[in-house]
């Protein structure tokens, strides 16, 4: 099954006063590159997410973001016990010093104490971090499933595009066979003319050497091997598209081989028609390779 490396998934949830949103994006990459951004203090969440992604994916640049939103509570204000103790200790020390020096000070009121910096603070919600982490981990599976489902959906479209391009390559290959056969008389005439020029212009030439050189020229113009390899590559690519495992790397390698054969075909063409077919092959192969870059 062909899977795309390009995908997106999102998910939201809430627990108590805390709500959150997940965003997961994927683009193509040579390997598996995970970039996970989650708030601090959520022990075990990032490792769980990384393990789940590693099992589900083999390639792609994948970014996961988790954002929190905390509702305002009605608790209002609270007393910072440590700060209060420090203020009271300081007041006590001042009172004792004043008494020792014979100075009488008025007793501070509760309002005076609360007015000291840091004694009265905004109340913090009593979050259960363990319960929050459990809820977030429960979200990981469905999030990755949605992401993988989109990769499969995108991959199905991608696979069909590549399959269509393989059909075009196969058709062009068959046309190349016919063009190669059609050019045979012209190639023979060219070789014969070359032989005649050699025999006329060079005296005492070794006929065996001439025959050898002409044979080399004939081999250099023969495109049978290129045609056979193109056919084999089409069959191999179709098998990879149908395979259940990730095939992006192998398809990318095959695309390079396709391009090499098309280049060689053009170099050996010695025919306007065959050259045109070779150029058409190169164009389709280039388009196919662009699609293959997104295959997992």
C-alpha positions in Angstrom: 0.0 0.0 0.0 1.4 3.4 -1.0 1.5 5.9 1.8 2.2 9.6 1.5 4.6 11.4 3.9 2.4 14.5 3.7 -0.5 14.6 6.2 -2.2 16.6 9.0 -4.2 15.6 12.1 -5.6 17.5 15.0 -7.4 16.7 18.2 -8.8 18.5 21.3 -9.6 17.4 24.8 -10.2 18.7 28.3 -9.8 17.6 31.9 -11.1 19.8 34.7 -10.0 23.4 34.1 -7.4 22.4 31.5 -8.2 22.1 27.8 -5.7 21.2 25.1 -5.2 21.0 21.4 -2.9 18.7 19.4 -1.6 19.5 15.9 0.4 17.0 13.9 2.0 17.7 10.5 4.1 15.6 8.2 6.2 16.4 5.1 8.7 14.3 3.1 12.2 13.5 4.4 14.9 10.9 3.7 14.4 9.3 7.1 12.1 9.6 10.1 12.6 13.0 11.8 10.3 13.6 14.9 10.0 17.1 16.3 7.8 17.0 19.5 6.8 20.1 21.4 4.9 19.5 24.7 4.7 21.6 27.9 7.1 20.7 30.7 6.0 18.7 33.7 4.2 15.9 31.8 6.3 12.9 32.8 6.2 10.1 30.3 4.1 11.9 27.6 6.8 12.7 25.2 8.4 9.2 25.4 5.0 7.6 24.8 4.3 9.8 21.8 7.8 9.1 20.4 7.4 5.3 20.8 4.0 5.3 19.2 5.2 7.4 16.2 8.2 5.2 15.7 6.1 2.1 15.5 3.5 3.7 13.1 5.9 5.5 10.7 9.1 4.8 8.9 9.8 8.0 7.0 8.9 11.7 7.1 9.5 14.9 8.9 6.8 14.9 11.5 6.0 17.8 13.9 3.7 17.4 16.9 2.6 20.4 19.0 0.5 20.3 22.2 -1.0 23.6 23.5 -2.8 24.1 26.9 -5.5 26.5 27.8 -6.4 27.0 31.5 -9.8 28.4 32.6 -9.9 31.1 35.2 -11.0 29.8 38.6 -13.3 31.3 41.2 -10.7 30.7 43.9 -9.5 34.2 43.6 -6.6 34.8 46.0 -4.5 32.7 48.4 -1.9 33.2 51.1 1.7 32.2 50.4 2.4 30.5 53.7 6.2 30.8 53.3 6.0 34.5 52.5 3.6 35.1 55.4 5.9 33.4 57.9 8.8 35.5 56.6 6.9 38.7 57.0 5.7 37.8 60.5 9.2 36.9 61.6 10.5 40.2 60.3 7.7 42.1 62.2 8.5 40.2 65.4 12.2 41.1 65.0 11.3 44.8 64.5 9.1 44.7 67.6 11.8 43.2 69.8 14.5 45.6 68.6 12.1 48.6 69.2 11.3 47.2 72.7 15.0 46.9 73.5 15.6 50.5 72.4 12.6 51.8 74.4 10.5 52.6 71.4 6.9 51.8 71.4 5.4 50.6 68.1 1.8 50.1 67.2 0.7 46.6 66.5 0.3 45.8 62.8 -3.2 44.8 61.6 -4.0 41.8 59.5 -4.5 44.3 56.6 -1.0 45.6 57.1 0.4 42.1 56.9 -1.6 41.1 53.8 -0.4 44.3 52.1 3.2 43.1 52.2 4.5 42.0 48.8 4.1 38.3 48.1 1.8 37.4 51.0 -1.4 37.5 49.0 -1.2 35.8 45.6 -3.5 34.4 42.9 -4.8 31.0 43.8 -3.3 28.2 41.7 -5.7 25.4 40.5 -5.2 22.0 42.0 -4.3 20.0 38.9 -3.8 16.3 39.1 -0.8 16.0 36.9 -0.9 12.2 36.7 -4.6 12.2 35.6 -3.7 14.9 33.0 -0.9 12.8 31.6 -3.1 9.7 31.5 -5.8 11.7 29.5 -3.2 13.0 27.1 -1.6 9.6 26.5 -5.1 8.3 25.8 -5.3 10.9 23.1 -2.0 9.8 21.4 -3.4 6.7 19.8 -6.4 8.3 18.1 -4.2 11.3 17.0 -1.6 9.0 15.3 -4.4 6.9 13.8 -6.0 10.0 12.2 -2.6 11.0 10.9 -1.8 7.6 9.5 -5.3 7.4 7.9 -4.7 10.7 6.1 -1.3 9.4 4.9 -3.0 6.3 3.5 -5.7 8.4 1.8 -3.1 10.8 0.3 -1.0 7.7 -0.6 -3.9 6.1 -2.5 -4.1 9.2 -4.8 -0.3 9.4 -5.1 -0.1 5.7 -6.0 -2.7 6.1 -8.7 -0.7 9.0 -10.2 2.5 7.0 -10.2 0.6 4.0 -11.7 -0.7 6.2 -14.5 2.8 7.5 -15.2 4.1 3.9 -15.3 1.5 3.1 -17.9 2.7 6.1 -19.9 6.3 4.8 -19.6 5.3 1.3 -20.7 3.4 2.7 -23.7 6.4 4.9 -24.7 8.7 1.9 -24.3 6.6 -0.1 -26.8 6.7 2.9 -29.2 10.5 2.9 -28.8 10.6 -0.7 -29.9 8.7 0.1 -33.1 10.8 3.3 -33.7 13.9 1.2 -33.3 12.7 -1.3 -35.9 11.7 1.5 -38.2 15.1 3.1 -38.1 16.9 -0.2 -38.9 17.2 0.4 -42.7 18.6 3.8 -42.1 21.1 2.6 -39.5 22.2 -0.1 -42.0 22.6 2.4 -44.7 24.6 4.7 -42.5 26.9 1.8 -41.5 27.3 0.7 -45.1 28.2 4.3 -46.2 30.7 4.5 -43.4 32.3 1.2 -44.5 32.5 2.4 -48.1 34.2 5.7 -47.0 36.7 3.7 -45.0 37.5 1.3 -47.9 37.8 4.2 -50.4 39.9 6.5 -48.2 42.2 4.1 -46.5 44.5 1.7 -48.4 45.9 -1.4 -46.9 43.4 -1.4 -44.1 42.8 -4.5 -42.1 39.4 -5.8 -43.1 39.1 -7.6 -39.8 39.7 -4.4 -37.9 37.1 -2.5 -40.1 34.5 -5.2 -39.4 35.3 -5.0 -35.7 34.8 -1.2 -35.6 31.6 -1.5 -37.6 30.4 -4.2 -35.1 31.1 -1.8 -32.2 29.1 0.9 -34.0 26.2 -1.5 -34.4 26.3 -2.4 -30.8 26.4 1.3 -29.8 23.2 1.9 -31.7 21.4 -1.2 -30.4 18.7 -0.2 -27.8 17.5 -3.7 -27.0 19.0 -3.8 -23.5 17.6 -0.4 -22.7 14.1 -1.5 -23.8 14.4 -4.7 -21.8 15.5 -2.8 -18.7 12.7 -0.3 -19.0 10.2 -3.1 -19.2 11.7 -4.7 -16.1 11.7 -1.4 -14.2 8.0 -0.9 -15.0 7.2 -4.4 -13.6 9.3 -3.8 -10.5 7.7 -0.4 -9.8 4.2 -1.8 -10.1 5.1 -4.6 -7.7 6.4 -2.1 -5.2 3.2 0.0 -5.4 1.2 -3.1 -4.5 3.5 -4.2 -1.7 2.3 -3.7 1.9 5.6 -2.4 3.2 7.0 1.1 2.8 8.5 1.4 -0.7 9.5 5.0 -1.2 13.3 4.5 -1.0 13.2 1.6 -3.6 10.9 3.6 -5.9 13.3 6.5 -5.7 16.2 4.3 -6.7 14.1 2.8 -9.6 13.3 6.3 -10.8 17.0 7.0 -11.1 17.4 3.8 -13.1 14.5 4.8 -15.4 16.2 8.1 -16.1 19.5 6.4 -16.8 17.9 4.1 -19.4 16.1 7.0 -21.0 19.3 9.0 -21.3 21.1 6.1 -22.9 18.2 5.6 -25.3 18.4 9.2 -26.5 22.2 8.8 -26.9 21.8 5.7 -29.1 18.8 7.0 -31.0 20.2 7.9 -34.4 16.6 8.7 -35.3 14.4 11.7 -34.9 11.4 9.6 -33.9 13.3 7.6 -31.3 14.9 10.7 -29.9 11.5 12.3 -29.4 10.3 9.2 -27.6 13.3 9.3 -25.4 12.7 12.9 -24.5 9.0 12.1 -23.7 10.2 9.3 -21.5 12.5 11.6 -19.6 9.7 14.1 -19.1 7.3 11.5 -17.7 10.0 9.9 -15.5 10.9 13.3 -14.1 7.2 13.9 -13.2 7.0 10.5 -11.6 10.1 11.1 -9.5 8.6 14.3 -8.1 5.6 12.2 -6.9 7.8 9.4 -5.5 9.6 12.0 -3.3 6.4 12.0 -1.1 6.0 8.2 -0.9 6.9 6.8 2.6 
